[in-house]
Amino acid sequence: MSTMIFVNFPVKNVADATDFYEKLGFKKNDDFSDVHASCMVWDENFYIMLLEHSFYQQFLRGKKIADTQKENAALICFSLENAEAVKEFGRLAKENGGDAYRVETGVPEEQMYGLEVSDIDGNMLEPMWMKQ
């Protein structure tokens, strides 16, 4: 069995966040979704759980939820099939209320290409492609 990755993101509005991720190409799994959370599926190994703040807070054992509009704790990097798919992911994010930008690292685009993408709540994704 392959390892499955579930990334949990706190969101202010589950319905709005679900809509955003569906526009990026994620599919909602209704079996693991309700008014407090949406299970968003990229593929059989990568999932993002969108959890309303009060539900997310239960798992923090007294810690505060970070204001992801001002601070960041993680960049969730995942691979796509080519550089054009990465660019399209970033375009869709910007078109639907998120943001996307490229950090110049000196690595030629023909070798590796990635973007920093924030969702409507400021959570960060890092779609990338690299030649192998």
C-alpha positions as CSV (number, residue, x, y, z in Angstrom):
1,M,0.0,0.0,0.0
2,S,1.3,3.5,-0.9
3,T,1.4,6.2,1.8
4,M,-1.4,8.6,1.6
5,I,-0.8,12.3,2.6
6,F,-3.6,14.3,4.2
7,V,-2.8,18.0,4.7
8,N,-5.1,19.8,7.1
9,F,-5.8,23.5,6.5
10,P,-7.8,25.8,8.7
11,V,-10.3,27.8,6.7
12,K,-12.8,30.6,7.6
13,N,-15.6,29.3,5.3
14,V,-15.6,25.6,4.3
15,A,-18.0,26.2,1.3
16,D,-15.9,29.0,-0.2
17,A,-12.6,27.1,0.4
18,T,-14.2,23.9,-1.2
19,D,-15.3,26.0,-4.2
20,F,-11.7,27.4,-4.6
21,Y,-10.1,24.0,-4.5
22,E,-12.6,22.4,-6.9
23,K,-11.7,25.2,-9.4
24,L,-8.0,24.2,-9.0
25,G,-8.9,20.6,-10.0
26,F,-9.4,18.9,-6.6
27,K,-12.5,16.7,-6.2
28,K,-14.6,16.7,-3.0
29,N,-15.1,13.3,-1.3
30,D,-18.5,13.6,0.2
31,D,-18.0,10.5,2.4
32,F,-15.5,12.5,4.5
33,S,-17.0,15.9,4.3
34,D,-19.7,17.8,6.3
35,V,-20.5,21.4,7.3
36,H,-17.2,21.5,9.4
37,A,-14.8,20.0,6.9
38,S,-14.3,19.1,3.2
39,C,-12.0,16.3,2.0
40,M,-10.5,17.4,-1.2
41,V,-8.8,14.8,-3.4
42,W,-6.0,15.5,-5.9
43,D,-5.2,11.8,-6.6
44,E,-5.2,8.5,-4.7
45,N,-2.2,9.6,-2.5
46,F,-2.7,13.4,-1.9
47,Y,-5.6,14.9,0.0
48,I,-6.3,18.3,1.5
49,M,-8.7,18.5,4.5
50,L,-10.4,21.9,4.7
51,L,-11.4,22.4,8.4
52,E,-13.4,25.3,9.8
53,H,-11.4,27.1,12.5
54,S,-13.4,25.8,15.4
55,F,-13.0,22.2,14.2
56,Y,-9.3,22.7,13.4
57,Q,-8.7,24.2,16.9
58,Q,-9.6,20.9,18.6
59,F,-6.4,19.3,17.3
60,L,-4.0,22.1,18.5
61,R,-3.9,21.4,22.2
62,G,-4.0,25.0,23.4
63,K,-2.0,26.5,20.5
64,K,-3.5,29.3,18.4
65,I,-4.3,29.0,14.7
66,A,-1.8,31.1,12.8
67,D,-3.0,34.1,10.8
68,T,-1.9,32.7,7.4
69,Q,-2.5,36.1,5.8
70,K,0.5,37.4,7.8
71,E,2.5,34.3,8.8
72,N,3.4,30.9,7.4
73,A,4.3,27.6,9.0
74,A,4.5,25.3,6.0
75,L,4.8,25.1,2.2
76,I,3.1,22.0,0.9
77,C,5.0,20.9,-2.1
78,F,3.7,18.4,-4.7
79,S,4.6,17.5,-8.2
80,L,2.7,18.0,-11.4
81,E,3.3,16.4,-14.8
82,N,5.0,19.4,-16.4
83,A,5.8,23.1,-16.1
84,E,2.7,24.1,-18.1
85,A,0.5,22.3,-15.5
86,V,2.2,24.2,-12.7
87,K,1.6,27.5,-14.6
88,E,-2.1,26.5,-15.1
89,F,-2.5,25.7,-11.4
90,G,-1.1,29.1,-10.5
91,R,-3.3,30.9,-13.1
92,L,-6.4,29.1,-11.7
93,A,-5.5,30.1,-8.2
94,K,-5.1,33.8,-9.1
95,E,-8.3,33.7,-11.2
96,N,-10.3,32.4,-8.2
97,G,-9.1,34.7,-5.4
98,G,-5.8,33.1,-4.4
99,D,-2.3,34.2,-5.4
100,A,0.7,32.7,-7.2
101,Y,4.2,33.9,-7.7
102,R,7.6,32.4,-8.8
103,V,10.7,32.7,-6.7
104,E,13.8,32.8,-8.9
105,T,16.3,30.2,-7.6
106,G,18.7,30.1,-10.5
107,V,17.5,26.7,-11.7
108,P,16.5,26.8,-15.4
109,E,12.8,26.2,-16.2
110,E,13.8,23.3,-18.4
111,Q,15.1,21.5,-15.3
112,M,12.7,22.5,-12.6
113,Y,9.7,24.9,-12.3
114,G,7.6,25.8,-9.3
115,L,5.3,28.4,-7.9
116,E,4.3,29.6,-4.5
117,V,0.4,29.5,-4.4
118,S,-1.8,30.8,-1.6
119,D,-5.4,29.9,-1.2
120,I,-8.2,32.3,-0.2
121,D,-7.2,31.7,3.5
122,G,-3.5,32.3,3.0
123,N,-2.5,28.6,3.2
124,M,0.5,27.8,1.0
125,L,0.9,25.2,-1.7
126,E,4.0,24.7,-3.9
127,P,3.2,22.9,-7.1
128,M,6.3,22.0,-8.9
129,W,7.8,20.0,-11.8
130,M,11.3,18.7,-12.2
131,K,13.0,16.8,-15.0
132,Q,13.8,13.3,-14.0
